[in-house]
């Protein structure tokens, strides 16, 4: 399971939708860790982190950090 940190709640919502359209389970959580990561939202996925990151990047959503859970 991985948490993909994104810069805004809007990107988190868009990212969740993109990942789900590609057959992956995703949910959004507030992240209270590193404050350098924007407003503090992560997309939690159980799939391959690199594939998820690639899908998000190709949709214009920058992944700021990948945290293994």
Secondary structure, 3 states (H helix, E strand, C coil): CEEEEECCHHHHHHHHHHHHHCCCCEEEEECCCCHHHCCCEEEEECCCHHHHHHHHHHCCCCEEEEEEC
